[in-house]
Amino acid sequence: MKNKTGLIIAGIVVVLLLGTGFTVYKAVFSQKPAAPVEEIKDETLPLTDAAISVDITKSKVKDNTLVLTVSGLGSNYSTLAYEISYETQGVVQGVTSKALDLSGKDTFVRDDIYLGTCSGKVCRPHTGVQKISLVIEFTDSSGEKSQFSKDYTL
C-alpha cells in the first residue's frame, strides 16, 4: 500500500513539474519581440528674419475674406506657403496654400483668402470667426526653410 501511494504521489509530482515547466517555457519563449520604437524628429523650423512684417486683415471689398500682406522679403525668398486655422461654431476650420512663388519680390499680397466652404459655384461663409492662427513657411533661395507664426484677433 505504501508503495502504491508513493507511486501515485511521485506521478502527481512529475505531472505538476511537467505542467509548470511547459507553462514557463511557453511564457518565456513565446513572447514576441518588442516592436522597434520609431524616433520622431523635431520638425520645428527656425524663425523667419525679424525684418519680415506680416499682417492679416479683413477685406474691405469682399465679405468673409482675409488679406494677407508680407513685406520686407528683400527678394531673399523663393516661396511661401501658409496655413490659417480658426474656430467657427465650435469646429476648427482652416485654409492652406500650396507653395507660392516669391522670386524677386519684396512684398507679397494675397487678397482672396475666403473663410468658408465652396462647392461648385455655391459658397457658404463660416460665421463668428473672432481669432485666427497663421503659420507661414518660407523657403529661401538656397532651399533653407523658416517659419513665422502668430495669432490674430479680427
C-alpha positions in Angstrom: 0.0 0.0 0.0 2.8 2.4 0.9 4.4 1.6 -2.4 1.2 2.4 -4.4 0.7 5.7 -2.5 4.4 6.7 -3.1 4.0 5.9 -6.9 0.8 8.0 -7.0 2.4 10.9 -5.3 5.5 10.6 -7.5 3.2 10.6 -10.6 1.4 13.7 -9.4 4.7 15.5 -8.7 6.0 14.5 -12.2 2.8 15.8 -13.9 2.9 19.0 -11.9 6.6 19.6 -12.8 5.9 18.9 -16.5 2.9 21.2 -16.5 4.8 24.0 -14.7 7.8 23.6 -17.0 5.6 23.7 -20.1 3.9 26.9 -18.8 7.2 28.6 -18.0 8.6 27.6 -21.4 5.6 29.0 -23.2 5.7 32.2 -21.2 9.4 32.8 -21.8 9.9 31.7 -25.4 6.6 32.6 -27.0 6.9 36.3 -26.2 7.1 38.4 -29.4 10.0 40.8 -29.6 9.0 44.3 -28.8 8.2 46.4 -31.9 11.0 48.9 -32.7 10.3 52.3 -31.5 10.3 55.0 -34.2 12.3 58.1 -33.3 10.2 61.2 -34.0 12.3 64.0 -35.3 11.5 67.5 -34.2 10.4 69.3 -37.3 10.5 72.8 -35.7 11.7 75.3 -38.2 13.9 78.3 -37.3 12.0 81.6 -37.0 11.9 83.9 -40.0 14.0 87.0 -40.2 12.7 89.7 -37.9 12.8 92.2 -40.8 9.8 90.5 -42.3 6.5 92.1 -41.5 3.3 90.0 -41.7 -0.2 91.4 -41.4 -3.6 89.9 -41.9 -6.9 91.9 -42.1 -10.5 91.6 -43.1 -11.1 92.5 -46.7 -12.9 95.8 -47.2 -14.2 94.7 -50.6 -15.2 91.0 -50.1 -17.3 89.6 -47.2 -15.7 86.8 -45.1 -12.4 87.3 -46.9 -8.9 88.0 -45.5 -6.0 89.9 -46.9 -2.5 88.6 -46.1 0.4 91.1 -46.6 4.0 90.1 -46.2 6.7 92.7 -46.6 10.4 93.1 -46.0 11.2 89.9 -48.0 14.2 91.6 -49.6 14.0 89.3 -52.6 15.7 86.6 -50.5 12.9 84.0 -50.6 11.7 81.8 -53.3 8.4 80.5 -51.9 6.0 80.8 -49.1 3.1 78.5 -48.0 0.5 79.5 -45.4 -1.9 77.7 -43.1 -4.7 79.6 -41.4 -6.8 77.9 -38.7 -9.8 79.3 -36.9 -12.9 78.2 -34.9 -16.4 78.6 -36.1 -19.5 77.3 -34.3 -17.3 75.1 -32.1 -15.5 73.5 -35.1 -11.9 74.1 -36.1 -11.6 75.0 -39.8 -8.7 76.1 -41.9 -7.3 77.3 -45.1 -4.0 76.1 -46.6 -2.0 77.1 -49.6 0.5 75.4 -51.9 4.0 76.9 -52.2 3.5 80.3 -53.8 6.3 81.9 -55.8 8.1 84.9 -54.3 11.0 85.1 -56.7 12.3 88.7 -56.9 9.5 90.1 -54.7 10.0 92.3 -51.7 6.2 92.3 -50.9 3.6 89.6 -51.2 -0.2 90.2 -51.0 -3.0 87.6 -51.1 -6.4 89.3 -51.0 -8.7 86.4 -51.6 -8.5 84.1 -48.6 -12.1 83.0 -48.1 -13.3 81.8 -44.7 -15.9 79.4 -45.7 -16.7 76.3 -47.8 -17.3 76.3 -51.5 -18.7 73.5 -53.7 -19.2 74.2 -57.3 -20.3 77.8 -57.6 -22.0 77.8 -54.1 -20.0 79.2 -51.2 -21.1 79.1 -47.6 -19.3 81.5 -45.2 -18.0 80.4 -41.8 -19.5 82.9 -39.4 -18.5 84.1 -36.0 -14.7 84.0 -36.6 -13.0 86.1 -34.0 -9.4 84.8 -33.9 -7.2 83.1 -36.4 -3.8 81.4 -36.1 -1.4 82.0 -39.0 1.6 79.9 -39.8 3.8 80.7 -42.9 6.6 78.5 -44.1 9.3 80.4 -46.1 11.9 78.8 -48.4 14.9 81.0 -49.2 16.8 80.9 -52.5 19.2 78.2 -51.1 16.3 75.9 -50.1 16.5 76.6 -46.3 13.1 76.8 -44.6 12.0 79.1 -41.8 8.7 79.7 -40.2 6.5 82.6 -39.0 3.5 82.0 -36.7 1.2 84.4 -34.9 -2.4 84.5 -33.6 -4.6 87.4 -34.7 -7.8 88.9 -33.5 -10.1 90.1 -36.3 
